Amino acid sequence: MTFWKKRTSLLDPFGRTVDYLRVSVIDHCNLQCIYCVPPGSIPWTPKAELLTDAEIARVVRAAADLGICKVRITGGEPLVRPGLPDLIQTLSSISGIEEVSLTTNGTLLARCAQDLAAAGLKRLNISLDTLWPHRFRQITGFDGLDQVWAGITAAVSAGLSPIKLNVVVMRGINDDEVGDFATLTRGHPYQVRFIEFMPIGPTAHRWRDLFVPAEEILSRLEGAEPLTQECPEGVAHRFRLPGAAGTIGVISPMSRPFCGACTRLRLSADGYLRPCLFSGKGVDLKDPLRAGIPLRKLRLLIQSAAAAKPEGWMAKGGAIPEAVAQTMCEIGG
Ligand code: SAM
């Protein structure tokens, strides 16, 4: 009998240790953001085509054997998937998984924040692009700002910390709110993170009009008050207003690409393991899983996805390949 000897790391061809898996649990979103999935832009994947909880857990177990230690749950809107706390509990208890985090739009968070925390969720990113109710409707197609704030409050009460608020900055849409979001960090320990708009999916053609470079975001902030620089966290350059409880981050995938430091793989809700946000669909795991693939062969498929990681699309001049006709909801943002 042969025993699997746990590897300490999953290396890509450029010597990067791949230790982070983004798991999209559903492509369906309950919002229709103008920059992501405008109304009618994609048909949702039928339930039977989505990976089951058991299939996701099997992939994460195999990935953990190879050295993946961080998992981020995303979508679509992950909280639309029934039973998410149970899945998070299962993933959190897998040997080798040190951290399970979640990216959500926050609209359904109030009712399940306690359950998520009890299930072992460690960290939470909440996407919030405006502080104005009428604008929330314009951007997302729904009246949901109060629900998001109820979700944020519930997350704080449940002890989920830090709370990161992700803001995609778009010219003429919400770029005038950069200062207001920054002000929010004065009295609350939130980590507000301004993200550059990326040309992905059906809204890619609007990129030239909507894009606001990180430098411009920063100059607006610095114009108002001196910022102190904090240690960068992951892909975010971080700053703090004088005496503020929270921090301000700027994430610049377009103007200062960070592909060279990418250590991620992405599992789509329909079971493809994608080496890079900008690569094609990736390696199909669903059919092999449903055909009863042994764990050893599943690990080989995961290794093949890591081996296919490109050095970095953006690092090589910013040409975006056609595959990014898919939306962030389909890829797993
Ligand atoms: N529904 C969840 C949410 O809203 O956080 C998770 C999925 S959503 C696709 C993940 C993230 O992708 C969100 O923070 C969203 O703002 C970001 N996103 C979507 N399209 C984007 C784009 N074109 N450029 C930059 N970020 C984008």
Boltz pocket constraint, residues with backbone or C-beta under 6 A from the ligand:
constraints:
  - pocket:
      binder: B
      contacts: [[A, 29], [A, 35], [A, 36], [A, 74], [A, 75], [A, 76], [A, 77], [A, 78], [A, 103], [A, 104], [A, 105], [A, 125], [A, 126], [A, 127], [A, 166], [A, 168], [A, 195], [A, 196], [A, 197], [A, 198], [A, 199], [A, 200], [A, 328], [A, 329], [A, 332], [A, 333]]
      max_distance: 6.0
